[in-house]
Amino acid sequence: MKLQHIDIHNAITALTCSLDLVGVDEIRHGKRVAVMARAIAEHLNWPESECLSILYSGMLHDCGVSRIHEHRRITETLEWEGAEDHCIRGADYLSACQPLAHLSTEIRYHHTRWEKLLETPIDDRLRLRANLLFLADRVDVLQAPFLDSGLIMIEYPGIIARIKMLSGILFAPELVDAFVEIADVEAFWLAMEHEYLDEDLRRIGSHTPKTLLGIPALKELARLFSRVVDAKSPYTDEHSQRVAQIARQLAMDFGIGGYELEQVEIAGLLHDIGKLRVSEDIIDKPGSLTPEERATMHRHSYDTFRILQRVFEDSKIPVWAGFHHETLIGDGYPFKNGNKELDLECRIITVADIFQALAQERPYRRTMTLEYILNDLQSRVEDGHLDAKVVAKLAENAELYYRLAVA
């Protein structure tokens, strides 16, 4: 089986960008949590492997959040009812992803009070790691309102004082003591500015060896993020996974195999990752979109393209995933590419996406019948939008594809 060199540091950093899109107006929350958690771990003289691991946990700690309304609750208060819901989801997602499964327990408990954690039957190491994520996460909630205005230089002593009051209650005393020691300097807070944050993550990554991942591990990573995307709405449940299955089968029917076939499936899994920026109010809207809402929706494929470029530098995956709303006559989005610029794999994913979406219930319409869907696809062929050969190939075994779309 062919392997691809994937820089796991850059991959997690890039995929964290997609998670941060959920916040819309609170970008880089995951990165700030990660950098603060790592700084505290370093101050406590944790081994480098532990410091790096907690950095990745920090970047992925909110992988159970895909809805903007839930993200706002997370970033507006220290504690709230239902806080564990996204922790449980995130732990579930990570436990099914072998390359990141070792992070699942600390993600599961990253909103659990220290006094309750002491009664929780988990390993002492994981207990402290989970609480470190909680501490860094809540510090970021307290600092975020003051970052862009520069007022953090005035407000940070108050944040430190508040965290000290919660020692032994919300947070482990040894973690609070370490935080107080490193946060009582301006540099700690100034490092949270966007440009410095990104610079520090690149610097850490430059000293991190690349990890060689096989196709199964890459697909698990892709499936993890497809689950986050599809959880934005009950109407998109398993959409990305089903698009990937349909695209894979179509590619096989065209004789595509080997490593290229696996890339088609991964592109199908990740084709909507940019949609995390789109509010569920738009996705779940039962009526027509306003021009402003449509513009927000249209940018998701570009965000997909740019995010995946950072993960799969030497692959066609970003193109095949990011071009899924392009058309053969060049009136699609976001690049308005036409026939000559669209690989067969792009055309396959486009057809798979439309086919599955039509087979799935949406807030503005019911599930479409197979006959209706085939007629719809053919009309798009006649309009010059879809590839006639791809649609014809799907129609040859339409019932199989319909089962892949809905079963």
N, C-alpha and C positions, 0 to 999 in steps of 0.2 A: 504493500500500500504506500502510495506516495505521501510524503510528509511535507509540511510547509513550515518554514521558520516564522513563528509568530512571537513578537515581543510582547510578552504577557503584561508587562508594565504599561506599554503604550496602548494595548488593547483595553485594559481595565480603565485607564485614564480616558480614552476615547468613549468607551461605553458609558462611563460616568457622566460624560457630557449629555448623553441622551437622557439619563435619569434626571439630571439637573434641569432639562427642558420642562419637566413636569411643573417646576416651580414658576416658570415663565418670568416672574419678576424677582425671583430669588435664586439667580444663577450662581453656581459654584458652591452651593451648600455642602455637597458631598466632599468636594475637594478641601474645603476649609476644615471640616470635621476630620478628614484624613490627616492633614498636615498637623493639626493641633494634637491629635491622638499620638501620632508618631513622635512629636516633640516631647510629650510627657513621658512616653515609653523610653526615649533616649535618656531623658533626665534620670529615670529610674534604673538606668544601666541594663535594660533588657537586651538580650542578644540581638544582633543585627537582623537575623531571620525573623524574630518576633516583631521588631520595629517595622520591617517591610510588610509583614503579614497584617499588622494592625492598620497600616496605611491603606492596604487594599480593602480591608473590612470597612474602614471609614468611607472609602469611595463608593462601596456597594451597600452600605447599611440601610439605605432606603429603597432597595430593589423591589420591595413589596408594595411600593407606592406608585401608582400610575395615574391616579385621578387628581386633578388640580385642587378640588375642594378639600380632599384629604390632606394634601401637602400643605395647604394653608393652615389647617389645624395644627399640624406638626410644627410649623415654624412660627406660631403665634403665642404659644403658652408652654410652660414647663411640663405640665401634666394634664391629661384629659381622659375622659372615659372612652374606652375603645382604642387606646394607644397600642395595645398589643396586637390588634388585628393585622396591621401591616408587618409587624415583626414575625408573626406566624407565617404569613404568606411568603415573606422574603426567605425565611429559613427553609420553607418547603421548596421554593424555587432553587435555592442553592444546594440543598441536599440531593437534588436530582441532577446536578451538574458536577461531574466528577472532578474537574480541575479546581473547583471552588467549594466543594462539599465540606472541607475542613473548617470553613468560616460559618457554617450554618448555625451552630449553637450560640455563638456570641451575637449573631444577628437576631436570633430568636429572643434573647433577653436584653436587648439594648435599650429598652424603655422600662426596665424593672428596677425599682428602688433597691439600694444597697441593703437596707434592713430586711427586705424580702428575699433578696438574693442569698443572704446568709442562711436562709432556711430552704433554699432550692437545692435539690440533690444533683449538683453538677461539679465538675472538676474545679479546684481552686483557681487554676490558671485561667480557665474559661470564664469563671465568675468575675475575675478582675478585668479581663479583656472586655467582656460585655459592659461592665460598668464604666470602663474608660471610654467606650463609644458613647454611652449615655452622657457622661460628663462633657465630652467635646461637643456633642450634638446640642446640648442645652446651652453651653457657652456661646455657640454660634447663634442660637435663637436670641440671646441677650445682646450680642454685639451687632447683629445684622442691621438693625435700624440706624446705626451710627457710622457704618463703614463708608458709604458714598459721600456723606456730608463732611467727613473728617472729624466729627465730634467724638469719635471713639477715644481720642487722646484725652478728652475731658471725662468721659463716662467709664473708662475701664476700671478705675479704682472701685466704683460702685458695683461693677460686675464681680470683681474679685470678692468683695465683701459679701455679696449675696451667695456666692458659691460656698464660701467658708461657713455660712450659717446652715448649710445643708449637709455638712460633713457628718458622716455616720447615719444620715437619714436617707437622702437620695444617693449620696456618693461615698465611696470608700475613703476613709481618712487619709490613707497614704497617697491616694490619687489626688485628693484635694490639696494636700501639703505640697506635692510636686507641682501641681498647677499654679499654686500661689507663688512659689519660688520663681518659676520661669515667666509668669505673666506679669510680674511686677516691674517690667521694663517695656518701654515703648516699642522696641523692635519686635516683640512678640505679636503685637496687634497690627503694626504696619506691614508685617509679612503677609497679612491676609488680603492685601490689595491685589486686584486681579492679575496685573502683570508680574508681580513678584511671586504670587502663588503658582502661576504657570511655569515661571522660570525654575522655581524650586522643584516642581514635579519633574521637569525635564532633566534637571541636574541629577536627581535621585535615579531616574530611569537610565541615564547615561552610564551609571555604575552597576546596573542590574543586568546579569547575563540573559541572553535570549533563551526562551524555553521552546523546545521542539515539540509541537503538538501534532498528533495524528488527526485524521479526519473525524473519528468518533468524538474526540475531545472538542474539536472545532464546532461540530454540530451540537454538542451539548451546550456550549457557550452560546451559540446562536439561538438554540431552543429556549434557554433561560430568558433572553431578552425578548424573544417573540411572545413569551407568556406575559411579560410585563406589559408589552404593547397591547395585546389582545384583551387584557384585563381592564382597559380603560372603559369599556362599555359591555353590557350583556349582549349587545347586538354584534359585537366583533369577537366573541368567545371562540378561540381556536382558529380564527380566520387565517393568521399567518402560517400556522402549522398545516392547514388544509391547502392553502395556496402552494406551499412547498411540496406537498405530496402530489398535487395535480401537475405542477411544473416538472417534477422529477419523472413522473410517468410519461408526460408528453415528450420530454427530452429523450427518454428511452425509446419511445415509438419512432423518434427521428434518428435513432441509431447512435445517440450520444452516450458515451460510457466513461468509465474510469474516473479520473480526478475531475474532469470537466463536469461530469454528471453530479458529483458531490457538491461542486461549487454552485450549480444551479439550485440544488436543494437549500444550501445555506443562504443564497441570495433571496430565495422565496421566503425563508424564515425571517429575514431581516428587512424585507422590502418596505415595511411601514414603521421602522424604528423612529423616523423623524416625526411621526404622528404623536409622540409623547408631548410635543409642544402644544398640540391642539386641545383646546378645552373640551371636556366631555359634554358641555352645554351645546357645542357645535356638532359633535359626533352624534349625540342623541336627539338632536332637534327634529321634530316630526314634520316640519314644513320646509319651504325653500330657504336657502341661505342668503343672507344679505351680501352685497359686494365685499364688505369688510370681512365677513366670516368666510366667504369663498377664497379671498386672498390668503387668509390664515391657513386654510385647508390646503391650498395649492403649494405652499412652501414646504410641505412635509417631505416630498420626494427629494428636494434639494438638500434638506437637512440629513436625510438618509444617506445620500451620496457623499456628503462631506464627512459625516461620522465614520462611515465604512472605509473611506480612503485612509483614515488614520490606523485602522485595524488591519486591513488587507492591502498593503502597499503594492504588492506585486501580483495582483489578482484582478480578474474582471468582475468580481463580486460587487464592488461599488457601482459599476456601470450597469450591470444587469439588474440590480436592485433599485438604483436611483432613477433609471429610465422607464419605470413601469407605467408612467402616465404620458409617455411620448406616443406619437402616432406616425404612421407611414407618410402622411402628407405634411407633417411638420407643424401641426397646430396644437400639439400637446404641451405639457409643461414638465420640468421648469426650463429646459434648454431649447425647446421647439426643434428638436432633431427630427430628421426625416428618414426615409427609406434606407439610404446608403450608410447612415450612421448607426443603424440599429441591428445588432447581431441577432441571429436566430434565437439565442437564449433570452435576449430582451423581449422579443416578440412572444415567446412562450410564456414568460412570467406575466406579461401584460394580459394575455388571454386567460391565464390561470386566475389572475386576480379578479378580473371582471366576471368570469364564470362562477367563482366561489361567492363573490359578493351578491350576485343575483340569486344564487341558491340559498342565501342566508337572509333571515328576516332583518329588516331595518326599521328604524322608528317611523319612517315616512312611507313604508310599503310592506306588504306581506312577502313571504317566500315565493319566488317565481317557479313555475313548472319547468320541466326539462324542455318541453316543446317551445315555451316562450323564450327561454334562454338561448336556444339554438337559433331561433328567428332573430333575436336581438343581436347576437354575435354576427350573423350573416348580414344584417343591415349595416353593421359597423364595417364589415368588409367592403360592402358596396359603397360606403361613404369614404373609403380610402383610409380608415383608421387602423384596422387590424389586418394581419397577414392572412390571406385566403388559405394558404397551405396549412398553417397552424390550426385554424378553425376547422378545416376539413379533416385534419388528422384527429382532432378531438371528437368531431361528429361521427367518425367511424366506430368509435367505442364509447358513445355518449353516456350510456347507462353506467359504465364503470366509473367514468369521471364524475357523474352525478353522485354516486355513492361516496366517492372520495370527498366530495364537497359537503355532504350533509350527514353521512353515517357516523 
